[in-house]
């Protein structure tokens, strides 16, 4: 008997409304995204700026659509040398409570200190740690913060991200080598590809630390133009560097096979920053769901030729 692929498929509201660039879908009501996501078949949503920030209110909104709280982005600042773990613990408290009281077991940590993802600067100007001492100091703080959230039932999941300190596969390697197992790794297929890495190789190498997965596809011709043209991150988004699974170059069949073979249990989250005026939200959210759901079903059935069928 084939083993079950113990994953659930969720989505980030960025398909409907973009927090980094509010002009993309900013007019769309949260209720529209939730209703459409539930209708498509998604089992849960990650949080965005339009969600309630109080635990009971969030629970009530999600319950209306029978949706789970998957996780939620936290903008961390531990890369700032002056920022202490104690300060971050105080700052993270309300978000940690919001997630924990709504059943989420992972928190997305995005490093925003010195990050340029929302600024009018080309991607090559992203911040970098210069010395091993800087890396180690940062890693020690990340491990301490992760230990704190884990004590409250939520595993901190580090999001490697374009325009930030940890962007490339080499950055991911360094962070994982210097941090403790308390810190999980959020694997984002689109960001690791755009950052110059091989998604399957990176996922395989760090599978023991993977605690959350963002499924984002990439249009490689746009990504190349972004690099060669010194575009900003937001220019890359607006011009269509990212899309939903099944609409780009990333081999999700291979990625999901790695997760299945290594007994990953958790969420597969469709997250694709696009302009909904160009990529209609419902259409693309449905495309991403159907692609992932089809691959999960194929893997569970252990059909030959899965990669060809995908």
C-alpha positions as CSV (number, residue, x, y, z in Angstrom):
1,X,0.0,0.0,0.0
2,X,1.4,3.4,-0.9
3,X,2.0,5.8,1.9
4,X,0.0,9.0,2.1
5,X,1.6,12.3,1.1
6,X,0.7,14.1,4.3
7,X,0.5,17.7,2.9
8,X,-2.2,20.4,2.7
9,X,-2.4,23.0,0.0
10,X,-2.7,26.6,1.1
11,X,-2.3,30.0,-0.5
12,X,-1.0,33.4,0.3
13,X,-3.4,36.3,-0.4
14,X,-0.7,37.9,-2.5
15,X,-2.4,36.4,-5.5
16,X,-5.3,38.9,-4.8
17,X,-3.5,41.8,-3.0
18,X,0.2,42.7,-2.6
19,X,1.4,43.9,0.7
20,X,4.8,45.2,-0.7
21,X,3.1,47.0,-3.5
22,X,-0.5,47.9,-2.4
23,X,-1.4,49.2,-5.8
24,X,-1.5,45.6,-7.0
25,X,-5.0,44.4,-6.0
26,X,-5.3,46.9,-3.2
27,X,-9.0,47.5,-3.9
28,X,-9.8,43.8,-3.5
29,X,-11.6,42.9,-0.2
30,X,-10.2,40.2,2.0
31,X,-13.6,38.4,1.9
32,X,-13.2,38.1,-1.9
33,X,-9.9,36.3,-1.6
34,X,-11.1,34.0,1.1
35,X,-14.3,33.0,-0.7
36,X,-12.5,32.4,-4.0
37,X,-9.7,30.5,-2.4
38,X,-12.1,28.2,-0.5
39,X,-14.1,27.7,-3.7
40,X,-11.1,26.6,-5.6
41,X,-10.2,24.0,-2.9
42,X,-7.5,25.6,-0.8
43,X,-7.5,24.4,2.8
44,X,-5.9,27.5,4.4
45,X,-4.5,30.9,3.9
46,X,-1.3,32.6,5.1
47,X,-1.9,36.0,6.6
48,X,-1.6,39.4,5.0
49,X,-2.1,43.0,6.1
50,X,-5.9,42.9,5.6
51,X,-6.4,40.0,8.1
52,X,-7.5,40.8,11.7
53,X,-4.6,41.1,14.2
54,X,-6.6,39.9,17.2
55,X,-6.7,36.1,17.6
56,X,-10.5,35.7,18.2
57,X,-11.3,38.0,15.3
58,X,-9.0,36.1,12.9
59,X,-10.5,32.8,14.0
60,X,-14.0,34.1,13.3
61,X,-13.1,35.4,9.8
62,X,-11.4,32.1,8.7
63,X,-14.2,30.0,10.2
64,X,-16.7,31.7,7.9
65,X,-15.0,30.0,4.9
66,X,-13.8,26.8,6.8
67,X,-10.2,27.8,6.2
68,X,-7.1,27.1,8.4
69,X,-4.5,29.7,9.5
70,X,-1.4,28.4,7.7
71,X,1.2,30.9,8.9
72,X,2.1,34.5,8.7
73,X,5.1,36.7,7.7
74,X,7.0,38.4,10.5
75,X,9.4,41.2,9.5
76,X,12.5,40.6,11.7
77,X,15.4,42.9,12.3
78,X,18.0,40.7,13.9
79,X,20.5,41.4,11.1
80,X,20.8,44.9,12.7
81,X,23.9,44.5,15.0
82,X,22.2,46.7,17.6
83,X,19.0,44.6,17.7
84,X,19.0,42.2,20.6
85,X,17.2,38.9,20.9
86,X,15.2,40.3,23.8
87,X,14.0,43.2,21.7
88,X,12.9,40.8,19.0
89,X,11.1,38.5,21.4
90,X,9.1,41.5,22.7
91,X,8.3,42.6,19.2
92,X,7.3,39.2,17.9
93,X,5.0,38.5,20.9
94,X,1.6,39.6,19.4
95,X,2.2,37.8,16.1
96,X,3.3,34.7,17.9
97,X,0.1,34.7,19.9
98,X,-2.0,35.4,16.8
99,X,-0.6,32.3,15.1
100,X,-0.4,30.0,18.1
101,X,-4.0,30.7,19.1
102,X,-5.2,29.9,15.6
103,X,-3.5,26.6,15.2
104,X,-0.5,27.6,13.1
105,X,2.7,25.6,13.8
106,X,5.1,27.6,11.7
107,X,5.9,31.3,11.5
108,X,7.5,32.9,8.4
109,X,10.6,34.9,9.4
110,X,11.6,37.5,6.8
111,X,14.7,39.6,7.5
112,X,14.0,43.2,6.6
113,X,17.0,44.9,8.2
114,X,18.8,46.7,5.3
115,X,16.7,44.7,2.8
116,X,16.0,46.4,-0.5
117,X,13.0,44.3,-1.7
118,X,10.7,47.3,-1.4
119,X,13.1,50.0,-2.4
120,X,14.1,51.6,-5.7
121,X,17.4,49.9,-5.9
122,X,18.7,47.1,-8.2
123,X,18.9,43.6,-6.7
124,X,22.7,43.5,-6.8
125,X,22.8,46.2,-4.1
126,X,21.3,43.8,-1.5
127,X,23.0,43.6,1.9
128,X,25.6,41.0,2.7
129,X,27.4,39.7,5.7
130,X,31.1,40.3,5.1
131,X,32.8,38.2,7.8
132,X,32.2,34.9,9.5
133,X,31.9,36.7,12.8
134,X,29.0,38.7,11.4
135,X,27.4,35.5,10.1
136,X,27.8,33.7,13.4
137,X,26.5,36.6,15.5
138,X,23.4,36.7,13.3
139,X,23.0,32.9,13.4
140,X,23.2,32.8,17.2
141,X,20.4,35.4,17.5
142,X,18.3,33.5,15.0
143,X,18.7,30.2,16.9
144,X,17.8,31.9,20.2
145,X,14.6,33.5,18.7
146,X,13.7,30.2,17.1
147,X,14.1,28.4,20.5
148,X,11.7,31.0,22.0
149,X,8.9,30.5,19.4
150,X,9.3,26.8,19.5
151,X,8.7,26.8,23.2
152,X,5.3,28.3,22.3
153,X,4.5,25.6,19.8
154,X,5.4,27.6,16.6
155,X,8.6,26.8,14.6
156,X,10.3,29.8,13.1
157,X,10.8,29.2,9.4
158,X,13.4,31.3,7.8
159,X,12.5,32.8,4.4
160,X,15.4,33.3,2.1
161,X,14.4,36.2,0.0
162,X,15.5,38.4,-3.0
163,X,17.0,41.6,-1.9
164,X,17.9,40.5,1.6
165,X,20.9,39.1,3.5
166,X,20.0,35.5,2.8
167,X,19.2,35.2,-0.9
168,X,21.5,32.8,-2.7
169,X,21.9,29.0,-2.2
170,X,25.4,29.8,-0.7
171,X,23.7,32.1,1.8
172,X,21.2,29.4,2.8
173,X,24.1,26.9,3.2
174,X,25.9,29.3,5.5
175,X,22.8,30.1,7.6
176,X,21.9,26.4,8.0
177,X,25.4,25.4,8.9
178,X,25.7,28.1,11.7
179,X,22.2,27.8,13.2
180,X,20.7,25.2,15.5
181,X,18.0,22.7,14.5
182,X,15.4,24.8,16.3
183,X,15.4,27.1,13.2
184,X,13.4,25.7,10.3
185,X,14.0,26.7,6.7
186,X,11.1,27.9,4.5
187,X,11.9,26.7,1.1
188,X,10.7,29.1,-1.6
189,X,11.1,27.6,-5.1
190,X,10.9,30.9,-6.9
191,X,13.2,32.9,-4.7
192,X,15.9,30.2,-4.8
193,X,15.8,30.0,-8.6
194,X,15.8,33.8,-9.0
195,X,18.7,33.9,-6.5
196,X,20.8,31.7,-8.8
197,X,20.2,28.3,-7.1
198,X,19.0,24.9,-8.3
199,X,15.7,24.4,-6.5
200,X,15.8,20.5,-6.5
201,X,19.5,20.5,-5.3
202,X,18.8,23.1,-2.5
203,X,15.7,21.3,-1.3
204,X,17.5,17.9,-1.3
205,X,20.5,19.3,0.6
206,X,18.4,20.9,3.4
207,X,15.5,18.6,3.5
208,X,16.0,17.8,7.2
209,X,15.5,21.5,8.1
210,X,12.5,22.2,5.8
211,X,9.5,23.3,7.9
212,X,7.4,25.2,5.3
213,X,7.2,25.4,1.5
214,X,6.3,28.2,-0.8
215,X,5.4,27.1,-4.3
216,X,6.3,29.9,-6.7
217,X,7.1,29.4,-10.4
218,X,9.5,31.6,-12.4
219,X,9.4,32.9,-16.0
220,X,13.1,32.6,-16.7
221,X,13.2,35.1,-19.6
222,X,11.8,37.8,-17.3
223,X,14.2,36.8,-14.5
224,X,17.2,37.1,-16.9
225,X,16.0,40.6,-18.0
226,X,15.7,41.6,-14.4
227,X,19.3,40.6,-13.6
228,X,20.7,42.0,-16.8
229,X,18.7,45.2,-16.6
230,X,19.4,45.9,-13.0
231,X,15.7,45.9,-12.1
232,X,14.4,46.4,-8.6
233,X,12.6,43.5,-6.9
234,X,9.2,45.2,-7.4
235,X,10.0,45.9,-11.1
236,X,10.7,42.2,-11.4
237,X,7.3,41.4,-9.8
238,X,5.4,43.9,-12.0
239,X,7.0,42.6,-15.1
240,X,6.0,39.0,-14.4
241,X,9.1,37.3,-13.0
242,X,6.9,35.1,-10.8
243,X,3.8,33.0,-11.4
244,X,1.9,30.1,-9.9
245,X,3.0,26.5,-10.2
246,X,2.6,25.2,-13.7
247,X,3.2,28.5,-15.4
248,X,7.0,28.7,-15.5
249,X,10.2,26.6,-15.6
250,X,10.3,25.0,-12.2
251,X,10.0,21.2,-11.9
252,X,7.4,20.9,-9.2
253,X,7.0,17.1,-9.8
254,X,10.7,16.7,-8.8
255,X,10.4,19.0,-5.8
256,X,7.3,17.2,-4.5
257,X,8.9,13.9,-5.0
258,X,11.8,15.0,-2.8
259,X,9.4,16.1,-0.1
260,X,7.4,12.8,-0.4
261,X,10.5,10.6,-0.3
262,X,11.7,12.4,2.9
263,X,8.3,12.3,4.7
264,X,7.7,16.0,4.7
265,X,4.5,16.8,6.5
266,X,3.1,20.3,6.3
267,X,1.8,22.9,3.9
268,X,2.4,23.6,0.3
269,X,1.6,27.3,-0.1
270,X,1.0,28.9,-3.5
271,X,2.6,32.3,-3.4
272,X,3.1,34.2,-6.6
273,X,3.5,38.0,-6.6
274,X,1.8,39.2,-9.8
275,X,-0.3,42.0,-11.0
276,X,-3.9,40.7,-10.8
277,X,-4.8,43.1,-13.7
278,X,-2.6,41.0,-15.9
279,X,-2.8,37.6,-14.2
280,X,-6.5,37.4,-12.9
281,X,-6.5,36.2,-9.3
282,X,-9.1,33.4,-9.5
283,X,-7.7,32.0,-12.8
284,X,-4.1,31.8,-11.6
285,X,-5.0,30.7,-8.1
286,X,-7.0,27.8,-9.6
287,X,-4.1,27.0,-12.0
288,X,-1.7,26.7,-9.1
289,X,-4.0,24.6,-7.0
290,X,-4.8,22.2,-9.8
291,X,-1.1,21.8,-10.7
292,X,-0.1,20.9,-7.2
293,X,-3.1,18.8,-6.3
294,X,-2.6,16.8,-9.5
295,X,1.0,16.1,-8.6
296,X,0.2,15.1,-5.1
297,X,-2.4,12.7,-6.3
298,X,0.0,11.2,-8.9
299,X,2.7,10.7,-6.3
300,X,0.4,9.0,-3.9
301,X,-0.7,6.6,-6.7
302,X,3.0,6.0,-7.5
303,X,2.2,6.2,-11.2
304,X,5.2,5.7,-13.6
305,X,6.3,8.6,-15.6
306,X,5.1,11.3,-13.1
307,X,7.6,13.8,-14.4
308,X,6.5,13.4,-18.0
309,X,2.8,13.6,-17.0
310,X,3.4,16.8,-15.1
